[in-house]
């Protein structure tokens, strides 16, 4: 019985570039998984193509015959009972063919992409580079000494006008404030070494301190409270914050700023 594929593609037999092209065509037509090829069906259809080529008096290249022999060999291995052996050691006879087909499919897709690009850029035309003949003529410049002196003086004066004469008198306009947590912890410790407690607003006042200093000072007090070196009290919300000394020897506190930053 004549297969449907061989009947449909008889006219296109001569268009296959090689046995893998024909085999890949059969796999795509049958819509089968390339990793699980139904070797019996594919082999029969492959042989149908070769028979049709013989009927049309087409010369069959040797590589097509080699592929046919490979398919028949794999088919016979699958049909014949194999000697008993561990299933884990059993090798699928289709494995080598599948690997070659996967490799062929990869290059076939690359070739299709390049072919599409070639077809696209066939419609693009470029203008040939124009040769411009430029003759360099070295002409001596005739200029008097007085004229050269005048031009030089003019350039010097123009350059002086660009220079800001007050540049040397300018000082730094924007001072970069550098406040560290370590310095504020030490400031709080120094204050508590002379008194048992203090009001937060007395030490860190908006009248004399910047926002950065006040915030850093508050963090310093929180860090000392965490170390149980000071205690903080506040009678009511938004009321005065009172900082009390709880440790006897505040000067022995080890301030590791990197460790504090990592914990936060």
Secondary structure by P-SEA (a helix, b strand, c coil): cccaaaaaccccccccccaaaaaaaaaaaacccccccaaaaaaaaaaaaaaaaaaacccccaaaaaaaaaaaaaaaaaaccccccccccccccaaaaaaaaaaaaaaaaaaaaaaaaaaaacccccccbbbbbbbbbbbbbbbcaaaaaaaaaaaaaaaaaacccccccccccbbbbbbbaaaaaaaaaaaaaaccccccccccccccccaaaaaaaaaaaaaaaaaccbbbbbcccccbbbbbbcccccccccccaaaaaaac
